[in-house]
Each structure stands twice: as structure tokens, then as C-alpha cells.
């Protein structure tokens, strides 16, 4: 049997598709806002980072969380997914005392969807004005 016969062809559904938000760090950092393979989508760590490299809502974790979730939703939409397809989220906050505010915002968006979720406190994010960063994973089941 030849080597070619042993390698299964990649199905079109397994094509890797990169979603960009046009952010300045995507090209220089070598990452995409989201990556789609088949019926799955992974959204990279997302913040409300503005063009100046700082938070668009400094000091307001709830506003940062809402803005971050809107960016995540836009990436999912661009990738052909919906918020209802989200199966996992991860939230990184710089102060555990902010957890209640963050959980409340997450609940506003995901109350009926109820993805598997992790929330952890970290020492810092890429800019001191950023209080939260989120990731999301989605799986299309329709």
C-alpha cells in the first residue's frame, strides 16, 4: 500500500478558517480573533481594548465585560455561529472582588445557554486598564 493510500483526505468540513477583527495585534502577534474548523469555533482571549491600547471603559468591569461579549458575538457571527452555539467560556479578571459583577454580566448573556464556564483571577492583563479578558468556544449543532 502506498503512503498516499494511507492518508485520509481532509473533508471540506474540516477546513480551517481564520476570522479577523482587524485588531492591530493580530498580524504582529500571529493570532486570529477566531478560528473555525468544521462545526467548532474558538474565540481568542478578548478585551475591550481600544485603538490606543487601553480599555475603552477604564475602571468599569461590567462595561468592559459587556463590550468584550459584544466583540465575541461579532466574531461568532462573522464565523457563522450564534451565542447559543457557545459551549464554553473562560474569564480572566485582575481582581477577584470583581467576580460578582462579571458573573452578573455573563448571566445576562448566557442565562438560557449555560455554557461550561471558568472564572479565574490573574495578576495582570496586557494593559493595566484592562480588568477582564474572555475566551469562548462554540459548537454548531443545528
C-alpha positions as CSV (number, residue, x, y, z in Angstrom):
1,X,0.0,0.0,0.0
2,X,1.4,3.4,-0.9
3,X,1.8,6.3,1.5
4,X,-0.9,8.2,-0.4
5,X,-3.5,5.4,0.2
6,X,-2.9,5.5,3.9
7,X,-3.6,9.2,4.4
8,X,-7.3,10.0,4.7
9,X,-8.3,13.1,2.7
10,X,-9.3,16.1,4.8
11,X,-13.1,16.7,4.4
12,X,-14.2,20.2,3.4
13,X,-16.0,20.5,6.8
14,X,-12.5,20.3,8.4
15,X,-11.2,23.3,6.5
16,X,-9.5,25.8,8.9
17,X,-10.9,29.3,8.5
18,X,-9.5,32.4,10.3
19,X,-11.7,35.2,11.4
20,X,-10.1,38.6,11.9
21,X,-11.4,41.6,13.8
22,X,-8.8,43.8,12.1
23,X,-7.2,44.5,15.5
24,X,-3.6,45.8,15.4
25,X,-2.1,42.9,17.4
26,X,-3.5,40.1,15.2
27,X,-0.9,40.3,12.5
28,X,2.1,41.2,14.7
29,X,1.1,38.7,17.4
30,X,0.3,35.9,14.9
31,X,-3.2,35.1,16.0
32,X,-6.8,35.3,14.8
33,X,-9.8,36.7,16.7
34,X,-11.4,33.3,16.0
35,X,-10.6,30.0,14.3
36,X,-13.2,27.8,12.7
37,X,-12.7,24.1,12.0
38,X,-15.8,22.2,10.9
39,X,-18.7,22.8,13.3
40,X,-16.4,24.3,16.0
41,X,-15.2,27.9,16.6
42,X,-12.7,29.1,19.1
43,X,-12.6,32.8,20.0
44,X,-9.3,34.1,21.3
45,X,-8.9,36.0,24.5
46,X,-10.9,39.2,24.0
47,X,-10.9,42.5,25.9
48,X,-12.4,45.9,25.2
49,X,-9.0,47.2,24.1
50,X,-9.3,50.5,22.2
51,X,-7.0,51.8,19.4
52,X,-4.8,53.4,21.9
53,X,-4.0,50.1,23.6
54,X,-6.1,50.8,26.7
55,X,-9.6,49.8,27.9
56,X,-12.5,51.7,26.3
57,X,-14.1,51.5,29.8
58,X,-11.4,52.0,32.3
59,X,-12.4,51.2,35.9
60,X,-15.7,49.7,34.9
61,X,-15.5,45.9,34.8
62,X,-19.2,45.5,33.9
63,X,-18.9,47.8,30.9
64,X,-15.7,46.0,29.9
65,X,-17.4,42.6,30.2
66,X,-20.4,43.8,28.0
67,X,-18.1,45.3,25.4
68,X,-16.0,42.1,25.4
69,X,-19.0,39.9,24.9
70,X,-20.2,42.1,22.0
71,X,-16.8,41.6,20.3
72,X,-17.0,37.9,20.9
73,X,-20.6,37.8,19.5
74,X,-19.4,39.7,16.4
75,X,-16.6,37.2,15.8
76,X,-19.0,34.3,16.2
77,X,-21.4,36.0,13.8
78,X,-18.6,36.5,11.3
79,X,-17.8,32.9,11.6
80,X,-21.4,31.7,11.1
81,X,-22.2,30.9,14.7
82,X,-24.6,32.3,17.3
83,X,-24.2,32.9,21.0
84,X,-26.5,30.0,21.5
85,X,-23.7,27.8,20.0
86,X,-21.3,28.7,22.8
87,X,-20.4,25.6,24.9
88,X,-17.5,27.1,27.0
89,X,-16.3,30.4,28.2
90,X,-13.3,31.4,30.2
91,X,-13.0,34.7,32.1
92,X,-9.8,36.1,33.5
93,X,-10.2,39.0,35.9
94,X,-7.5,41.1,37.6
95,X,-9.3,41.3,41.0
96,X,-11.4,38.5,42.4
97,X,-13.5,41.1,44.2
98,X,-14.9,41.9,40.8
99,X,-16.2,38.4,40.3
100,X,-19.8,39.2,41.2
101,X,-20.1,42.0,38.7
102,X,-18.6,39.8,35.9
103,X,-20.7,36.8,36.7
104,X,-23.8,39.0,36.6
105,X,-22.9,40.3,33.1
106,X,-22.1,36.8,31.9
107,X,-25.5,35.7,33.3
108,X,-27.3,38.5,31.3
109,X,-25.9,37.0,28.1
110,X,-25.8,33.3,28.8
111,X,-28.6,32.6,31.3
112,X,-30.5,30.4,28.9
113,X,-27.4,29.0,27.1
114,X,-25.5,28.0,30.3
115,X,-22.1,27.1,28.8
116,X,-19.4,25.4,30.8
117,X,-17.6,28.4,32.4
118,X,-14.4,29.1,34.2
119,X,-13.5,32.3,36.0
120,X,-10.0,32.9,37.5
121,X,-8.2,35.9,38.9
122,X,-4.8,36.7,37.2
123,X,-2.1,39.1,38.2
124,X,-2.4,41.4,35.2
125,X,-3.6,41.6,31.6
126,X,-1.8,43.2,28.6
127,X,-2.7,46.8,29.8
128,X,-3.2,48.0,33.4
129,X,-6.6,49.5,32.5
130,X,-8.0,46.1,31.4
131,X,-9.9,44.3,34.2
132,X,-11.2,41.3,32.2
133,X,-10.4,39.1,29.3
134,X,-12.7,36.4,28.0
135,X,-12.5,33.4,25.6
136,X,-15.3,31.4,24.1
137,X,-15.7,28.1,22.3
138,X,-18.7,27.3,20.2
139,X,-20.1,24.1,18.5
140,X,-22.8,24.3,15.8
141,X,-25.4,21.6,16.4
142,X,-28.2,22.7,14.1
